[in-house]
Amino acid sequence: MNEDVEIENIAEDVYERRTFIIDKGQEPLRIDKWLQIRIEGATRNKIQKGIDSGFVTVNNKNIKSNYKVKPGDEILVMTFVNPEYSELKAENISLNIVYEDADVLVLNKPPNMVVHPGIGNFRGTLLNGVAYHLLQQNPNLDDDELPRFGLVHRIDKNTTGLIVYAKTGEAAAHLAKQFFNHTVQRKYVALVWGDVKEDKGLVNAHIARHQQFRKMFAAYPEGDIGKHAITHYSVLERMNYVTLVECVLETGRTHQIRVHMRHLGHTLFNDWEYGGDRILKGTIYTKYKQFVDNCFTICPRCALHAKTLGFIHPRTNELMFFEAPIPNDMEQVIDKWRRYVGNVKLEEE
Protein backbone atom coordinates (compact mmCIF):
# COMPACT_ATOMS: atom_id res chain seq x y z
CA MET A 1 0.00 0.00 0.00
CA ASN A 2 1.40 3.37 -1.05
CA GLU A 3 1.18 6.09 1.58
CA ASP A 4 1.81 9.83 1.77
CA VAL A 5 5.22 10.51 3.22
CA GLU A 6 4.66 14.26 3.40
CA ILE A 7 1.66 16.56 3.49
CA GLU A 8 2.51 20.23 3.90
CA ASN A 9 0.66 23.46 3.24
CA ILE A 10 2.65 25.83 1.07
CA ALA A 11 2.34 29.22 -0.56
CA GLU A 12 0.64 30.83 2.44
CA ASP A 13 -1.60 27.80 2.93
CA VAL A 14 -3.24 28.18 -0.49
CA TYR A 15 -1.84 24.92 -1.81
CA GLU A 16 -1.17 21.59 -0.21
CA ARG A 17 2.01 19.74 -1.10
CA ARG A 18 1.65 15.95 -1.07
CA THR A 19 4.50 13.56 -1.71
CA PHE A 20 4.14 9.87 -2.59
CA ILE A 21 6.85 7.20 -2.86
CA ILE A 22 6.09 4.28 -5.19
CA ASP A 23 6.32 0.80 -3.61
CA LYS A 24 8.91 -1.71 -4.79
CA GLY A 25 6.19 -4.08 -6.01
CA GLN A 26 4.27 -1.52 -8.06
CA GLU A 27 3.54 -2.60 -11.64
CA PRO A 28 3.70 0.02 -14.42
CA LEU A 29 0.53 2.16 -14.37
CA ARG A 30 -0.39 5.51 -15.91
CA ILE A 31 0.20 8.25 -13.37
CA ASP A 32 -3.21 9.88 -13.90
CA LYS A 33 -4.93 6.59 -13.07
CA TRP A 34 -2.58 5.93 -10.12
CA LEU A 35 -3.34 9.35 -8.61
CA GLN A 36 -7.08 9.06 -9.21
CA ILE A 37 -7.12 5.90 -7.08
CA ARG A 38 -5.23 7.56 -4.21
CA ILE A 39 -6.61 11.11 -4.07
CA GLU A 40 -10.15 11.24 -2.74
CA GLY A 41 -12.56 13.12 -4.98
CA ALA A 42 -10.07 13.58 -7.80
CA THR A 43 -11.31 13.06 -11.36
CA ARG A 44 -9.17 11.89 -14.24
CA ASN A 45 -9.81 15.16 -16.07
CA LYS A 46 -8.69 17.35 -13.14
CA ILE A 47 -5.58 15.26 -12.63
CA GLN A 48 -4.66 15.52 -16.30
CA LYS A 49 -5.14 19.29 -16.20
CA GLY A 50 -2.93 19.46 -13.12
CA ILE A 51 -0.23 17.40 -14.83
CA ASP A 52 -0.38 19.60 -17.94
CA SER A 53 -0.05 22.73 -15.77
CA GLY A 54 2.96 21.45 -13.84
CA PHE A 55 1.22 20.76 -10.54
CA VAL A 56 2.46 17.16 -10.63
CA THR A 57 6.12 16.19 -10.91
CA VAL A 58 7.97 12.89 -10.75
CA ASN A 59 11.51 12.95 -9.37
CA ASN A 60 11.40 16.77 -9.65
CA LYS A 61 10.59 16.66 -13.38
CA ASN A 62 7.43 17.53 -15.28
CA ILE A 63 5.77 14.56 -16.93
CA LYS A 64 2.78 13.76 -19.16
CA SER A 65 -0.43 11.98 -18.21
CA ASN A 66 0.67 8.79 -19.96
CA TYR A 67 3.82 8.49 -17.82
CA LYS A 68 3.88 5.09 -16.12
CA VAL A 69 4.95 5.04 -12.50
CA LYS A 70 7.69 2.67 -11.42
CA PRO A 71 9.14 1.54 -8.07
CA GLY A 72 11.05 4.26 -6.23
CA ASP A 73 9.45 7.18 -8.06
CA GLU A 74 8.83 10.24 -5.90
CA ILE A 75 5.62 11.96 -6.95
CA LEU A 76 4.91 15.52 -5.81
CA VAL A 77 1.37 16.86 -6.13
CA MET A 78 0.23 20.41 -5.36
CA THR A 79 -3.50 20.71 -4.79
CA PHE A 80 -5.66 23.75 -4.10
CA VAL A 81 -6.86 23.68 -0.50
CA ASN A 82 -9.86 25.94 -0.04
CA PRO A 83 -12.92 23.80 0.63
CA GLU A 84 -14.99 26.76 1.84
CA TYR A 85 -16.47 27.56 -1.56
CA SER A 86 -17.28 25.56 -4.65
CA GLU A 87 -18.21 28.24 -7.17
CA LEU A 88 -16.80 31.57 -8.18
CA LYS A 89 -19.08 34.35 -9.41
CA ALA A 90 -17.63 37.07 -11.59
CA GLU A 91 -18.36 40.59 -10.32
CA ASN A 92 -17.58 43.98 -11.80
CA ILE A 93 -15.28 45.20 -9.04
CA SER A 94 -12.72 47.96 -9.55
CA LEU A 95 -9.18 46.59 -9.51
CA ASN A 96 -5.93 48.51 -9.03
CA ILE A 97 -3.81 46.66 -11.61
CA VAL A 98 -0.09 47.35 -11.22
CA TYR A 99 1.08 44.98 -13.99
CA GLU A 100 -0.46 42.45 -16.34
CA ASP A 101 0.64 40.17 -19.15
CA ALA A 102 -0.51 36.81 -20.52
CA ASP A 103 0.82 34.95 -17.46
CA VAL A 104 0.52 37.09 -14.34
CA LEU A 105 -1.60 39.82 -12.83
CA VAL A 106 -0.14 42.02 -10.07
CA LEU A 107 -2.68 43.94 -8.00
CA ASN A 108 -2.56 46.57 -5.27
CA LYS A 109 -5.30 45.44 -2.86
CA PRO A 110 -7.25 48.11 -0.98
CA PRO A 111 -8.28 47.76 2.68
CA ASN A 112 -11.53 46.09 3.71
CA MET A 113 -11.47 43.58 0.86
CA VAL A 114 -11.26 39.82 1.32
CA VAL A 115 -8.94 38.08 -1.14
CA HIS A 116 -11.07 35.03 -1.94
CA PRO A 117 -14.61 33.78 -1.25
CA GLY A 118 -15.26 31.86 1.92
CA ILE A 119 -17.85 31.42 4.62
CA GLY A 120 -19.59 34.78 5.06
CA ASN A 121 -17.73 36.32 2.11
CA PHE A 122 -18.96 34.73 -1.10
CA ARG A 123 -19.23 38.06 -2.92
CA GLY A 124 -17.22 41.24 -3.21
CA THR A 125 -13.80 39.59 -2.94
CA LEU A 126 -10.70 40.35 -4.94
CA LEU A 127 -11.03 37.00 -6.70
CA ASN A 128 -14.59 37.80 -7.79
CA GLY A 129 -13.26 40.94 -9.43
CA VAL A 130 -10.36 39.07 -11.05
CA ALA A 131 -12.83 36.53 -12.48
CA TYR A 132 -14.83 39.35 -14.11
CA HIS A 133 -11.66 40.94 -15.45
CA LEU A 134 -10.54 37.66 -17.03
CA LEU A 135 -13.97 37.00 -18.53
CA GLN A 136 -13.83 40.40 -20.22
CA GLN A 137 -10.58 39.33 -21.84
CA ASN A 138 -11.86 35.88 -22.79
CA PRO A 139 -15.69 35.64 -22.94
CA ASN A 140 -15.42 31.99 -24.03
CA LEU A 141 -14.19 30.84 -20.61
CA ASP A 142 -16.54 28.46 -18.85
CA ASP A 143 -17.42 28.90 -15.17
CA ASP A 144 -15.38 25.86 -14.21
CA GLU A 145 -12.40 27.32 -16.04
CA LEU A 146 -12.29 30.47 -13.94
CA PRO A 147 -8.77 30.07 -12.58
CA ARG A 148 -9.08 29.76 -8.82
CA PHE A 149 -5.75 27.98 -9.08
CA GLY A 150 -4.19 31.34 -9.90
CA LEU A 151 -4.26 32.45 -6.28
CA VAL A 152 -0.80 31.57 -4.95
CA HIS A 153 -0.72 33.70 -1.80
CA ARG A 154 -3.00 35.81 0.35
CA ILE A 155 -3.03 38.93 2.46
CA ASP A 156 -5.55 39.72 5.19
CA LYS A 157 -8.79 41.61 4.60
CA ASN A 158 -7.52 44.85 6.13
CA THR A 159 -3.94 44.57 4.89
CA THR A 160 -3.24 46.64 1.80
CA GLY A 161 -0.68 46.12 -0.93
CA LEU A 162 0.72 43.85 -3.56
CA ILE A 163 -0.56 40.43 -4.49
CA VAL A 164 0.24 38.37 -7.60
CA TYR A 165 -2.27 36.23 -9.44
CA ALA A 166 -1.38 33.57 -12.00
CA LYS A 167 -3.46 33.63 -15.20
CA THR A 168 -2.50 30.12 -16.29
CA GLY A 169 -1.99 26.79 -14.58
CA GLU A 170 1.64 26.74 -15.65
CA ALA A 171 2.23 30.16 -14.09
CA ALA A 172 0.44 29.11 -10.90
CA ALA A 173 2.61 26.02 -10.48
CA HIS A 174 5.77 28.03 -11.15
CA LEU A 175 4.87 30.77 -8.65
CA ALA A 176 3.64 28.32 -6.00
CA LYS A 177 7.01 26.59 -6.09
CA GLN A 178 8.77 29.94 -5.66
CA PHE A 179 6.71 30.65 -2.54
CA PHE A 180 7.47 27.18 -1.23
CA ASN A 181 11.20 27.66 -1.82
CA HIS A 182 11.09 31.09 -0.11
CA THR A 183 12.57 32.84 -3.15
CA VAL A 184 9.78 35.42 -3.50
CA GLN A 185 10.89 38.85 -2.26
CA ARG A 186 8.32 40.51 0.00
CA LYS A 187 8.56 43.49 2.30
CA TYR A 188 5.79 44.81 4.51
CA VAL A 189 5.54 48.11 6.36
CA ALA A 190 3.77 48.13 9.72
CA LEU A 191 3.09 50.68 12.43
CA VAL A 192 3.38 48.96 15.81
CA TRP A 193 2.83 49.96 19.41
CA GLY A 194 5.88 50.72 21.54
CA ASP A 195 9.52 51.57 20.97
CA VAL A 196 11.09 48.48 19.38
CA LYS A 197 14.30 47.85 21.28
CA GLU A 198 16.58 46.46 18.56
CA ASP A 199 17.15 48.15 15.20
CA LYS A 200 17.02 44.76 13.52
CA GLY A 201 16.01 41.28 14.53
CA LEU A 202 13.97 38.21 13.74
CA VAL A 203 11.12 36.32 15.29
CA ASN A 204 11.37 32.54 15.05
CA ALA A 205 8.22 31.02 16.51
CA HIS A 206 5.71 28.46 15.30
CA ILE A 207 2.23 29.73 14.51
CA ALA A 208 -1.00 27.86 15.23
CA ARG A 209 -4.59 28.67 16.00
CA HIS A 210 -5.16 30.22 19.40
CA GLN A 211 -6.20 27.55 21.87
CA GLN A 212 -9.06 29.68 23.25
CA PHE A 213 -10.06 31.98 20.38
CA ARG A 214 -10.29 29.98 17.16
CA LYS A 215 -10.38 33.00 14.85
CA MET A 216 -7.04 34.15 16.18
CA PHE A 217 -3.55 32.69 15.89
CA ALA A 218 -0.75 32.55 18.44
CA ALA A 219 3.02 32.16 18.53
CA TYR A 220 4.56 29.04 20.03
CA PRO A 221 8.32 29.58 20.40
CA GLU A 222 8.95 26.19 22.00
CA GLY A 223 7.83 22.75 20.92
CA ASP A 224 6.29 21.55 17.70
CA ILE A 225 2.84 23.15 17.97
CA GLY A 226 1.82 24.85 14.74
CA LYS A 227 3.85 25.62 11.63
CA HIS A 228 7.40 26.87 11.38
CA ALA A 229 7.48 30.65 10.82
CA ILE A 230 10.24 33.28 10.62
CA THR A 231 9.85 37.05 10.30
CA HIS A 232 12.77 39.46 9.90
CA TYR A 233 12.16 43.04 11.01
CA SER A 234 14.02 46.36 10.98
CA VAL A 235 13.14 49.75 12.40
CA LEU A 236 12.37 52.48 9.88
CA GLU A 237 11.35 55.25 12.25
CA ARG A 238 10.83 55.68 15.99
CA MET A 239 8.03 57.90 17.31
CA ASN A 240 8.22 57.33 21.08
CA TYR A 241 5.00 55.39 21.58
CA VAL A 242 4.85 53.74 18.16
CA THR A 243 7.47 52.45 15.71
CA LEU A 244 7.40 52.13 11.96
CA VAL A 245 8.97 48.80 11.00
CA GLU A 246 9.74 46.87 7.86
CA CYS A 247 9.06 43.14 7.92
CA VAL A 248 10.45 40.53 5.55
CA LEU A 249 8.74 37.15 5.49
CA GLU A 250 10.84 34.03 5.31
CA THR A 251 7.67 31.96 5.54
CA GLY A 252 4.07 32.85 4.80
CA ARG A 253 1.68 31.84 7.56
CA THR A 254 -1.77 33.21 8.29
CA HIS A 255 -1.52 36.44 10.35
CA GLN A 256 2.24 35.91 10.56
CA ILE A 257 3.41 39.51 10.98
CA ARG A 258 0.53 40.36 13.30
CA VAL A 259 1.18 37.35 15.52
CA HIS A 260 4.97 37.63 15.52
CA MET A 261 5.03 41.35 16.33
CA ARG A 262 2.52 40.80 19.14
CA HIS A 263 4.74 37.99 20.43
CA LEU A 264 7.64 40.46 20.37
CA GLY A 265 5.57 42.84 22.52
CA HIS A 266 4.69 45.26 19.74
CA THR A 267 1.12 44.68 18.58
CA LEU A 268 0.20 46.33 15.29
CA PHE A 269 -1.51 49.70 15.59
CA ASN A 270 -5.31 49.38 15.51
CA ASP A 271 -5.23 45.61 15.07
CA TRP A 272 -8.51 44.99 16.89
CA GLU A 273 -8.25 41.18 16.74
CA TYR A 274 -5.00 41.22 18.70
CA GLY A 275 -5.69 44.13 21.04
CA GLY A 276 -4.04 46.91 19.06
CA ASP A 277 -7.22 49.02 19.01
CA ARG A 278 -6.56 50.39 22.48
CA ILE A 279 -3.74 52.45 23.96
CA LEU A 280 -0.85 50.10 24.70
CA LYS A 281 1.87 52.74 25.16
CA GLY A 282 1.73 56.39 26.14
CA THR A 283 0.29 58.71 28.73
CA ILE A 284 -2.97 58.85 30.68
CA TYR A 285 -3.82 62.39 29.62
CA THR A 286 -7.16 63.07 27.93
CA LYS A 287 -5.54 64.91 25.02
CA TYR A 288 -3.38 61.88 24.27
CA LYS A 289 -6.42 59.60 24.27
CA GLN A 290 -8.21 61.97 21.89
CA PHE A 291 -5.17 62.02 19.64
CA VAL A 292 -5.03 58.20 19.48
CA ASP A 293 -8.79 57.96 18.87
CA ASN A 294 -8.39 60.38 15.96
CA CYS A 295 -5.66 58.16 14.55
CA PHE A 296 -7.93 55.12 14.84
CA THR A 297 -10.63 57.02 12.95
CA ILE A 298 -8.27 57.99 10.14
CA CYS A 299 -6.91 54.45 9.79
CA PRO A 300 -9.75 52.19 10.99
CA ARG A 301 -7.80 49.00 10.35
CA CYS A 302 -4.65 47.13 11.12
CA ALA A 303 -1.74 49.35 9.99
CA LEU A 304 -0.04 46.85 7.69
CA HIS A 305 0.93 47.27 4.02
CA ALA A 306 2.52 44.82 1.57
CA LYS A 307 4.91 47.31 0.00
CA THR A 308 7.18 45.29 -2.31
CA LEU A 309 6.92 42.07 -4.26
CA GLY A 310 9.58 40.37 -6.38
CA PHE A 311 9.45 37.04 -8.22
CA ILE A 312 10.83 35.23 -11.26
CA HIS A 313 8.49 35.52 -14.21
CA PRO A 314 7.12 32.03 -14.96
CA ARG A 315 7.65 32.33 -18.71
CA THR A 316 10.62 34.65 -19.27
CA ASN A 317 12.57 33.75 -16.09
CA GLU A 318 13.23 37.46 -15.59
CA LEU A 319 13.15 39.02 -12.12
CA MET A 320 10.00 41.11 -11.75
CA PHE A 321 9.92 43.68 -8.95
CA PHE A 322 7.05 45.92 -7.87
CA GLU A 323 6.50 48.54 -5.19
CA ALA A 324 3.26 50.06 -3.89
CA PRO A 325 3.38 53.32 -1.91
CA ILE A 326 2.04 53.39 1.63
CA PRO A 327 -1.72 54.08 1.34
CA ASN A 328 -3.18 57.40 2.36
CA ASP A 329 -4.79 56.27 5.63
CA MET A 330 -1.55 54.86 7.01
CA GLU A 331 0.50 57.78 5.71
CA GLN A 332 -1.80 60.29 7.43
CA VAL A 333 -1.50 58.48 10.76
CA ILE A 334 2.29 58.25 10.47
CA ASP A 335 2.46 62.00 9.78
CA LYS A 336 0.21 62.71 12.77
CA TRP A 337 2.53 60.72 15.04
CA ARG A 338 5.55 62.59 13.68
CA ARG A 339 3.93 65.94 14.45
CA TYR A 340 2.75 64.76 17.86
CA VAL A 341 6.22 63.56 18.84
CA GLY A 342 7.71 66.81 17.57
CA ASN A 343 5.30 68.90 19.67
CA VAL A 344 5.98 66.79 22.78
CA LYS A 345 9.72 67.37 22.38
CA LEU A 346 9.19 71.10 21.99
CA GLU A 347 7.07 71.18 25.17
CA GLU A 348 9.75 69.27 27.07
CA GLU A 349 12.41 71.70 25.92
C-alpha positions, 0 to 999 in steps of 0.5 A: 500500500502506497502512503503519503510521506509528506503533506505540507501546506505551502504558498501561504496555505493556499496549496497543499504539497503531497509527496508519494513514494512508489512501492517496490512491487508496483507494476507500471501504471499511468500516473493519472490513473494511479493518482485518481485511485489515491486522491479522494474526490479527484477526477481523471480530467482534473488530474490531467489538467494538473499534470499539464499545468505542472502541478504534478512532478515525478523525481522533480521533473514535469511529466505527461499523463501517460507516464507510467509510474515505477518503483522508487518514483517520488511523486509531488502533487500540489493541490488547491486547499480551499474547501470553503467555496465551490463556485466563483461568481464574476463581479464587476469590481474595480481593480488597481492593476499594477502589472499584467501580461498573458501569465501574471496579474499584479494587484494593489489590494485596498483595505476592507477587501477579502482576497477570496470567497469563503464562509460569510464572504462569497461576494465582493472579494478580490477574486470575484473581481479578477474573475470578471476581469478575465472574462472580459478578456476571454468571454469563451471561458466556462465557469469551471475554467475560472482560474481559482488555481491562480491564487498563490498567496493571500493577504488579510482583509484589512492589509493593503498592498501587492498580491500576484495572481497567476493567469494560467496553470503553468504560471500558478505552479511556477509561482507556487514553487517559488513561494514554497522555496522562499525565493519570493521577495516581499517586504511589509511596512507596519506601524506597531505599538511601543519603541522596538528595542533592537534596530534589527532582529527576527522572530522565530516562533511556530504559529498555530490557532489560538487555543481559546479563540479559534479566529485568532492565531498565536506564537509558540516559540517552543515545541512543535505546535503549529507551523514553522514561521520566521519574520525578519524586522528592521526599524524604519522610524521611531516615534516614542509610543509607536514604531514604523517597522519593515518586515520581511517574510521568510515563511508565509503563515496566516496572520504571521506579521501580526502574531509575531510582532505581538509575540515580540511585545509590539502589537500592530496599531489598531489591530482589533483582533490582537488588542491593538485598538486600544492604547498600549503605550503612552500617557494617561492624559485626555488629550493623548487619548483623543489624539489616538482615537483620531488616529484610529478614525483615520486608519480604521484598520490594522496598519499593515501594508505589503509594500514590495513584491519580487518574483521570477516571471514564470515564462521569461525567467526574468526578475519582476519587482514591484512597489506600492506606496504606503496608502493614504490612511496609514500615511496620514496616521504616520504624519500625525505621530511625527507631528505629535512627537515633535510637539511633545519634544518642543514642550519638554524643551 
